[in-house]
Amino acid sequence: MKPRVRVTALGSDEGPHFDVLGKAGFDVLPGDRSRNLWNSDELIDELRGCCAIVAGSEPYPPRVLEALPELRVIARCGVGFDAVDLPSCDRLGIVVATTPGVNHHSVAEQTIALLMGVARFFPGQDQAVRAGKWVRPIGPRVMGSTIGLIGLGRIGQAVATRAIGLGMKVIACEPFPNPEFVTKWGVEVASLDELLARSDYVSMHNPATPESRRMMNAERFAKMKPGSVFLNTARGALVDEAALYEALKSGHLRGAGLDVFEVEPLPLDSPLLTLPNVLLAGHLAGQDLESQRDAMLMIADTIIALREGRWPAERIQNLKGVTGWRWDKS
């Protein structure tokens, strides 16, 4: 029987990975979209007998990983891997791979779209016109305002250049900034507290780690400039949503644009849904036709490379220092 690869990433049930992996001898199976893959039992049932996964943002706790003895690779569509228990993968010899360098332009465009949407009062304006209401709110111009980027990696840099093109000043909080980039584009590097106090827009572009979990809490929202806007296209785990709700409801923050949430899909009882000054999207920042194609091709190449005994180290997020990893456990 051919080795099986299961596709769980949303929007990936078609694409070049099917053909590439199929020609390499794999049986590629689309995901069963009737299943709740955030439920461990259903995820285990979906993945039984599979050696590799084209994975989305569903969680992979130890219990799931231990129930899948044939699993060799979790290939995440994107750059985040916080939903995967890396210590368990290390212990079980499961490779966790990502697709670096393929979606930063897509995420940057979504960030700017959310920024402009909040700044120009969407979706409220659209809803008002459809309801026959002619409401004309006035807000500050984006050009000349300051955006603070928490994180200045590939995605943060892609946002920075677009923001500069809009006439914005860019400051960033980044422990290891690229000196050539910040000099060329005139980006000011600042502490987090200074960034929060000075920015008209604060945008998250750092990874979710145990240390950064809920880093944007009540204390830090209080440090943001009154009337500023919060944007998150990174990870929902970075934000205390209850604290964000209070900051928005009180009027301390003018608005928020959110593509990611602590629980996804966002529960219908979330208080964020009751606020008119929040613009929401369903974790699609990293997805456009180009990034999807490139990510799927990279995932297929990673899985094939690992089976052939090659080690694409720049894509692999665990098993650091491990030598002699083999596809065949026997």
C-alpha positions as a LaTeX table, in Angstrom:
\begin{tabular}{lrrr}
\hline
Residue & $x$ (\AA) & $y$ (\AA) & $z$ (\AA) \\
\hline
Met1 & 0.00 & 0.00 & 0.00 \\
Lys2 & 1.22 & 3.49 & $-0.82$ \\
Pro3 & 2.25 & 5.72 & 2.08 \\
Arg4 & $-0.63$ & 8.03 & 2.97 \\
Val5 & $-0.56$ & 11.80 & 3.33 \\
Arg6 & $-3.63$ & 13.48 & 4.82 \\
Val7 & $-4.53$ & 17.10 & 4.08 \\
Thr8 & $-6.06$ & 18.88 & 7.07 \\
Ala9 & $-5.14$ & 22.49 & 6.20 \\
Leu10 & $-8.22$ & 24.42 & 5.14 \\
Gly11 & $-8.34$ & 25.42 & 1.48 \\
Ser12 & $-5.75$ & 22.80 & 0.52 \\
Asp13 & $-7.91$ & 19.97 & $-0.82$ \\
Glu14 & $-6.79$ & 20.89 & $-4.32$ \\
Gly15 & $-3.44$ & 22.08 & $-5.57$ \\
Pro16 & $-0.05$ & 21.09 & $-6.96$ \\
His17 & 0.88 & 19.04 & $-3.88$ \\
Phe18 & $-1.52$ & 16.29 & $-4.96$ \\
Asp19 & 0.24 & 15.80 & $-8.28$ \\
Val20 & 3.79 & 16.19 & $-6.93$ \\
Leu21 & 3.29 & 13.81 & $-4.02$ \\
Gly22 & 1.29 & 11.39 & $-6.16$ \\
Lys23 & 4.10 & 11.14 & $-8.71$ \\
Ala24 & 6.51 & 10.47 & $-5.83$ \\
Gly25 & 4.48 & 7.42 & $-4.79$ \\
Phe26 & 2.24 & 8.84 & $-2.06$ \\
Asp27 & $-1.52$ & 8.46 & $-1.70$ \\
Val28 & $-2.78$ & 11.99 & $-0.92$ \\
Leu29 & $-6.12$ & 12.17 & 0.86 \\
Pro30 & $-8.27$ & 15.33 & 1.12 \\
Gly31 & $-9.56$ & 16.18 & 4.57 \\
Asp32 & $-13.02$ & 15.22 & 5.78 \\
Arg33 & $-14.49$ & 18.68 & 6.34 \\
Ser34 & $-17.43$ & 17.28 & 8.31 \\
Arg35 & $-15.06$ & 16.45 & 11.18 \\
Asn36 & $-14.11$ & 18.75 & 14.05 \\
Leu37 & $-10.34$ & 18.43 & 13.91 \\
Trp38 & $-9.98$ & 20.43 & 17.13 \\
Asn39 & $-11.42$ & 17.35 & 18.88 \\
Ser40 & $-8.58$ & 14.92 & 19.61 \\
Asp41 & $-10.66$ & 11.78 & 19.01 \\
Glu42 & $-11.84$ & 12.99 & 15.60 \\
Leu43 & $-8.36$ & 14.12 & 14.63 \\
Ile44 & $-6.91$ & 10.72 & 15.55 \\
Asp45 & $-9.59$ & 8.95 & 13.47 \\
Glu46 & $-8.86$ & 11.26 & 10.53 \\
Leu47 & $-5.11$ & 10.57 & 10.60 \\
Arg48 & $-4.94$ & 6.84 & 11.29 \\
Gly49 & $-2.47$ & 5.11 & 8.99 \\
Cys50 & $-0.96$ & 8.34 & 7.67 \\
Cys51 & 2.78 & 8.94 & 7.50 \\
Ala52 & 2.54 & 12.68 & 6.85 \\
Ile53 & 0.11 & 15.54 & 7.34 \\
Val54 & $-0.38$ & 18.73 & 5.37 \\
Ala55 & $-1.44$ & 20.43 & 8.56 \\
Gly56 & $-3.48$ & 23.48 & 9.42 \\
Ser57 & $-3.78$ & 25.15 & 12.83 \\
Glu58 & $-5.52$ & 22.20 & 14.57 \\
Pro59 & $-3.84$ & 21.18 & 17.85 \\
Tyr60 & $-1.46$ & 18.24 & 18.16 \\
Pro61 & $-1.18$ & 17.42 & 21.89 \\
Pro62 & 0.78 & 14.40 & 23.17 \\
Arg63 & $-2.31$ & 12.17 & 23.20 \\
Val64 & $-2.89$ & 12.65 & 19.47 \\
Leu65 & 0.77 & 12.16 & 18.56 \\
Glu66 & 1.11 & 8.99 & 20.64 \\
Ala67 & $-1.95$ & 7.47 & 18.95 \\
Leu68 & $-0.39$ & 7.73 & 15.46 \\
Pro69 & 2.57 & 5.30 & 15.33 \\
Glu70 & 3.03 & 5.63 & 11.55 \\
Leu71 & 3.27 & 9.42 & 11.58 \\
Arg72 & 6.67 & 10.76 & 10.45 \\
Val73 & 6.00 & 14.37 & 9.37 \\
Ile74 & 3.68 & 17.21 & 10.36 \\
Ala75 & 4.13 & 19.79 & 7.60 \\
Arg76 & 2.43 & 23.03 & 8.67 \\
Cys77 & 1.01 & 25.25 & 5.98 \\
Gly78 & 2.48 & 28.52 & 7.25 \\
Val79 & 5.18 & 29.56 & 9.69 \\
Gly80 & 3.43 & 28.98 & 13.02 \\
Phe81 & 3.79 & 25.70 & 14.90 \\
Asp82 & 2.56 & 26.62 & 18.38 \\
Ala83 & $-0.34$ & 24.14 & 18.10 \\
Val84 & 2.11 & 21.21 & 17.93 \\
Asp85 & 3.67 & 19.71 & 21.07 \\
Leu86 & 7.33 & 19.80 & 20.03 \\
Pro87 & 8.75 & 17.83 & 23.00 \\
Ser88 & 6.43 & 14.93 & 22.16 \\
Cys89 & 7.42 & 15.11 & 18.50 \\
Asp90 & 11.08 & 15.06 & 19.52 \\
Arg91 & 10.49 & 12.03 & 21.72 \\
Leu92 & 8.55 & 10.20 & 19.01 \\
Gly93 & 10.84 & 11.20 & 16.15 \\
Ile94 & 8.15 & 13.13 & 14.27 \\
Val95 & 9.46 & 15.97 & 12.10 \\
Val96 & 7.63 & 19.30 & 12.39 \\
Ala97 & 8.15 & 21.43 & 9.28 \\
Thr98 & 6.87 & 24.84 & 8.20 \\
Thr99 & 6.90 & 26.86 & 4.97 \\
Pro100 & 9.11 & 29.89 & 5.65 \\
Gly101 & 9.29 & 32.70 & 3.14 \\
Val102 & 6.11 & 32.02 & 1.18 \\
Asn103 & 3.32 & 33.99 & 2.88 \\
His104 & 4.83 & 37.22 & 4.22 \\
His105 & 3.42 & 39.35 & 1.41 \\
Ser106 & $-0.05$ & 37.90 & 1.91 \\
Val107 & 0.02 & 38.55 & 5.67 \\
Ala108 & 1.28 & 42.08 & 5.09 \\
Glu109 & $-1.56$ & 42.84 & 2.68 \\
Gln110 & $-4.12$ & 41.53 & 5.17 \\
Thr111 & $-2.59$ & 43.66 & 7.92 \\
Ile112 & $-2.86$ & 46.79 & 5.79 \\
Ala113 & $-6.40$ & 45.84 & 4.73 \\
Leu114 & $-7.47$ & 45.55 & 8.37 \\
Leu115 & $-5.71$ & 48.81 & 9.23 \\
Met116 & $-7.43$ & 50.71 & 6.44 \\
Gly117 & $-10.75$ & 49.03 & 7.16 \\
Val118 & $-10.75$ & 50.15 & 10.78 \\
Ala119 & $-9.40$ & 53.60 & 9.87 \\
Arg120 & $-12.18$ & 54.18 & 7.32 \\
Phe121 & $-14.97$ & 52.73 & 9.51 \\
Phe122 & $-15.64$ & 49.44 & 7.72 \\
Pro123 & $-17.64$ & 47.23 & 7.94 \\
Gly124 & $-19.95$ & 49.67 & 9.73 \\
Gln125 & $-20.11$ & 52.00 & 6.74 \\
Asp126 & $-21.07$ & 49.15 & 4.41 \\
Gln127 & $-23.77$ & 47.96 & 6.80 \\
Ala128 & $-25.16$ & 51.46 & 7.30 \\
Val129 & $-25.50$ & 52.13 & 3.57 \\
Arg130 & $-27.21$ & 48.77 & 3.05 \\
Ala131 & $-29.66$ & 49.71 & 5.82 \\
Gly132 & $-30.43$ & 53.07 & 4.23 \\
Lys133 & $-28.53$ & 55.03 & 6.89 \\
Trp134 & $-26.30$ & 57.90 & 5.77 \\
Val135 & $-23.74$ & 58.16 & 8.58 \\
Arg136 & $-20.49$ & 59.99 & 7.95 \\
Pro137 & $-18.02$ & 59.50 & 10.82 \\
Ile138 & $-14.71$ & 61.33 & 10.72 \\
Gly139 & $-11.43$ & 59.89 & 11.91 \\
Pro140 & $-7.73$ & 60.74 & 11.71 \\
Arg141 & $-5.86$ & 60.37 & 8.43 \\
Val142 & $-3.61$ & 57.33 & 8.08 \\
Met143 & $-0.87$ & 59.24 & 6.26 \\
Gly144 & 1.36 & 60.86 & 8.84 \\
Ser145 & 0.37 & 58.46 & 11.62 \\
Thr146 & 2.71 & 56.00 & 13.35 \\
Ile147 & 2.53 & 52.22 & 13.21 \\
Gly148 & 4.33 & 50.13 & 15.80 \\
Leu149 & 5.36 & 46.65 & 14.71 \\
Ile150 & 5.94 & 44.05 & 17.40 \\
Gly151 & 8.31 & 41.81 & 15.46 \\
Leu152 & 10.36 & 42.76 & 12.41 \\
Gly153 & 11.03 & 39.48 & 10.67 \\
Arg154 & 9.93 & 38.73 & 7.11 \\
Ile155 & 6.31 & 39.64 & 7.80 \\
Gly156 & 7.05 & 42.71 & 9.89 \\
Gln157 & 9.39 & 43.99 & 7.19 \\
Ala158 & 6.76 & 43.43 & 4.49 \\
Val159 & 4.25 & 45.43 & 6.56 \\
Ala160 & 6.81 & 48.16 & 7.19 \\
Thr161 & 7.49 & 48.84 & 3.51 \\
Arg162 & 3.78 & 49.01 & 2.73 \\
Ala163 & 3.11 & 51.32 & 5.67 \\
Ile164 & 5.93 & 53.60 & 4.55 \\
Gly165 & 4.31 & 53.66 & 1.12 \\
Leu166 & 1.16 & 54.97 & 2.78 \\
Gly167 & 3.13 & 57.79 & 4.35 \\
Met168 & 3.28 & 56.28 & 7.84 \\
Lys169 & 6.16 & 56.43 & 10.28 \\
Val170 & 7.30 & 52.95 & 11.38 \\
Ile171 & 8.74 & 52.01 & 14.77 \\
Ala172 & 9.46 & 48.43 & 15.73 \\
Cys173 & 10.18 & 46.31 & 18.78 \\
Glu174 & 12.57 & 43.60 & 17.65 \\
Pro175 & 15.41 & 42.00 & 19.67 \\
Phe176 & 17.47 & 41.22 & 16.56 \\
Pro177 & 16.66 & 43.82 & 13.89 \\
Asn178 & 18.20 & 43.62 & 10.44 \\
Pro179 & 20.51 & 46.67 & 10.45 \\
Glu180 & 20.49 & 47.07 & 6.68 \\
Phe181 & 16.69 & 47.03 & 6.56 \\
Val182 & 16.10 & 49.52 & 9.38 \\
Thr183 & 18.69 & 51.90 & 7.92 \\
Lys184 & 17.39 & 51.69 & 4.36 \\
Trp185 & 13.75 & 52.24 & 5.34 \\
Gly186 & 14.24 & 54.57 & 8.29 \\
Val187 & 12.58 & 52.25 & 10.80 \\
Glu188 & 13.08 & 53.28 & 14.41 \\
Val189 & 13.74 & 50.44 & 16.86 \\
Ala190 & 12.20 & 51.03 & 20.29 \\
Ser191 & 11.30 & 49.25 & 23.50 \\
Leu192 & 7.85 & 47.69 & 23.75 \\
Asp193 & 6.62 & 50.26 & 26.27 \\
Glu194 & 7.79 & 53.14 & 24.08 \\
Leu195 & 6.20 & 51.59 & 21.02 \\
Leu196 & 2.87 & 51.17 & 22.78 \\
Ala197 & 2.89 & 54.75 & 24.06 \\
Arg198 & 3.72 & 56.35 & 20.70 \\
Ser199 & 1.92 & 54.25 & 18.08 \\
Asp200 & $-1.41$ & 55.12 & 16.48 \\
Tyr201 & $-1.58$ & 51.52 & 15.25 \\
Val202 & 0.04 & 48.53 & 16.99 \\
Ser203 & 0.45 & 45.39 & 14.89 \\
Met204 & 1.57 & 41.95 & 16.10 \\
His205 & 4.17 & 40.05 & 14.05 \\
Asn206 & 6.02 & 37.94 & 16.62 \\
Pro207 & 5.73 & 34.19 & 17.24 \\
Ala208 & 3.56 & 32.63 & 19.93 \\
Thr209 & 5.75 & 31.00 & 22.58 \\
Pro210 & 5.16 & 30.16 & 26.24 \\
Glu211 & 6.90 & 33.44 & 27.09 \\
Ser212 & 4.79 & 35.56 & 24.72 \\
Arg213 & 1.43 & 33.99 & 25.57 \\
Arg214 & $-1.10$ & 36.76 & 26.34 \\
Met215 & 1.69 & 39.34 & 26.27 \\
Met216 & $-0.95$ & 41.86 & 25.21 \\
Asn217 & $-2.83$ & 41.99 & 28.50 \\
Ala218 & $-4.71$ & 44.63 & 30.45 \\
Glu219 & $-1.50$ & 46.32 & 31.60 \\
Arg220 & $-0.11$ & 46.61 & 28.09 \\
Phe221 & $-3.39$ & 47.72 & 26.51 \\
Ala222 & $-3.49$ & 50.48 & 29.13 \\
Lys223 & $-0.04$ & 51.60 & 27.94 \\
Met224 & $-1.26$ & 52.03 & 24.37 \\
Lys225 & $-1.88$ & 55.54 & 23.15 \\
Pro226 & $-5.50$ & 56.63 & 23.80 \\
Gly227 & $-7.52$ & 56.34 & 20.59 \\
Ser228 & $-5.06$ & 53.94 & 18.97 \\
Val229 & $-5.87$ & 50.77 & 17.02 \\
Phe230 & $-4.75$ & 47.20 & 17.69 \\
Leu231 & $-4.06$ & 44.74 & 14.84 \\
Asn232 & $-3.30$ & 41.04 & 15.08 \\
Thr233 & $-2.50$ & 38.82 & 12.10 \\
Ala234 & 0.03 & 36.71 & 14.02 \\
Arg235 & $-1.42$ & 34.37 & 16.67 \\
Gly236 & $-4.45$ & 34.62 & 18.93 \\
Ala237 & $-2.46$ & 33.25 & 21.87 \\
Leu238 & $-0.54$ & 36.53 & 22.02 \\
Val239 & $-3.64$ & 38.38 & 23.25 \\
Asp240 & $-5.80$ & 38.34 & 26.35 \\
Glu241 & $-9.11$ & 38.77 & 24.54 \\
Ala242 & $-11.03$ & 39.71 & 27.68 \\
Ala243 & $-8.58$ & 42.56 & 28.29 \\
Leu244 & $-8.81$ & 43.63 & 24.65 \\
Tyr245 & $-12.59$ & 43.69 & 24.88 \\
Glu246 & $-12.46$ & 45.96 & 27.93 \\
Ala247 & $-9.97$ & 48.31 & 26.26 \\
Leu248 & $-12.24$ & 48.59 & 23.22 \\
Lys249 & $-15.49$ & 48.86 & 25.15 \\
Ser250 & $-14.11$ & 51.62 & 27.38 \\
Gly251 & $-13.06$ & 53.67 & 24.36 \\
His252 & $-9.39$ & 53.62 & 25.30 \\
Leu253 & $-8.76$ & 51.89 & 21.98 \\
Arg254 & $-10.48$ & 53.29 & 18.89 \\
Gly255 & $-10.72$ & 49.93 & 17.18 \\
Ala256 & $-9.15$ & 46.57 & 16.38 \\
Gly257 & $-8.55$ & 44.45 & 13.30 \\
Leu258 & $-8.24$ & 40.75 & 14.12 \\
Asp259 & $-7.46$ & 37.78 & 11.88 \\
Val260 & $-6.56$ & 35.33 & 14.66 \\
Phe261 & $-8.12$ & 34.38 & 18.00 \\
Glu262 & $-7.45$ & 32.44 & 21.18 \\
Val263 & $-10.05$ & 29.84 & 20.11 \\
Glu264 & $-10.68$ & 29.22 & 16.42 \\
Pro265 & $-13.20$ & 29.38 & 14.91 \\
Leu266 & $-14.16$ & 32.35 & 17.11 \\
Pro267 & $-17.03$ & 31.20 & 19.37 \\
Leu268 & $-20.34$ & 32.91 & 18.64 \\
Asp269 & $-20.63$ & 33.96 & 22.27 \\
Ser270 & $-17.37$ & 35.93 & 22.14 \\
Pro271 & $-17.96$ & 39.46 & 23.47 \\
Leu272 & $-15.78$ & 40.78 & 20.64 \\
Leu273 & $-18.68$ & 40.09 & 18.30 \\
Thr274 & $-20.80$ & 42.65 & 20.15 \\
Leu275 & $-18.45$ & 45.56 & 19.42 \\
Pro276 & $-18.99$ & 47.77 & 16.36 \\
Asn277 & $-15.37$ & 48.95 & 16.27 \\
Val278 & $-13.81$ & 45.53 & 15.60 \\
Leu279 & $-13.08$ & 44.23 & 12.10 \\
Leu280 & $-12.78$ & 40.42 & 11.96 \\
Ala281 & $-11.41$ & 37.82 & 9.54 \\
Gly282 & $-11.09$ & 34.05 & 9.81 \\
His283 & $-7.33$ & 33.38 & 9.99 \\
Leu284 & $-6.74$ & 33.91 & 6.29 \\
Ala285 & $-3.91$ & 36.45 & 6.40 \\
Gly286 & $-1.35$ & 34.00 & 5.07 \\
Gln287 & $-3.50$ & 32.86 & 2.18 \\
Asp288 & $-3.55$ & 34.14 & $-1.34$ \\
Leu289 & $-3.24$ & 32.17 & $-4.55$ \\
Glu290 & 0.49 & 32.68 & $-4.78$ \\
Ser291 & 1.34 & 31.86 & $-1.17$ \\
Gln292 & $-0.97$ & 28.84 & $-1.19$ \\
Arg293 & 0.66 & 27.44 & $-4.31$ \\
Asp294 & 4.18 & 28.04 & $-3.03$ \\
Ala295 & 3.39 & 26.61 & 0.41 \\
Met296 & 1.91 & 23.45 & $-1.06$ \\
Leu297 & 4.89 & 22.94 & $-3.34$ \\
Met298 & 7.28 & 23.46 & $-0.43$ \\
Ile299 & 5.35 & 21.02 & 1.75 \\
Ala300 & 5.39 & 18.38 & $-0.98$ \\
Asp301 & 9.12 & 18.91 & $-1.49$ \\
Thr302 & 9.76 & 18.64 & 2.27 \\
Ile303 & 7.88 & 15.35 & 2.62 \\
Ile304 & 9.61 & 13.86 & $-0.43$ \\
Ala305 & 13.03 & 15.07 & 0.73 \\
Leu306 & 12.61 & 13.49 & 4.16 \\
Arg307 & 11.52 & 10.18 & 2.69 \\
Glu308 & 14.57 & 10.23 & 0.38 \\
Gly309 & 16.92 & 10.84 & 3.30 \\
Arg310 & 17.51 & 14.57 & 2.76 \\
Trp311 & 17.12 & 17.10 & 5.60 \\
Pro312 & 15.76 & 20.56 & 4.62 \\
Ala313 & 16.96 & 22.09 & 7.89 \\
Glu314 & 15.67 & 25.63 & 7.27 \\
Arg315 & 12.11 & 24.28 & 7.26 \\
Ile316 & 12.37 & 21.93 & 10.26 \\
Gln317 & 11.42 & 23.35 & 13.66 \\
Asn318 & 12.37 & 20.52 & 16.03 \\
Leu319 & 14.78 & 17.61 & 16.51 \\
Lys320 & 17.62 & 20.11 & 16.91 \\
Gly321 & 20.98 & 18.45 & 16.95 \\
Val322 & 19.51 & 15.10 & 15.97 \\
Thr323 & 21.51 & 13.04 & 13.48 \\
Gly324 & 20.61 & 9.81 & 11.80 \\
Trp325 & 16.85 & 10.42 & 11.59 \\
Arg326 & 15.28 & 7.91 & 9.25 \\
Trp327 & 11.88 & 7.74 & 7.59 \\
Asp328 & 11.70 & 4.01 & 8.24 \\
Lys329 & 11.63 & 3.41 & 12.00 \\
Ser330 & 12.59 & $-0.25$ & 11.67 \\
\hline
\end{tabular}
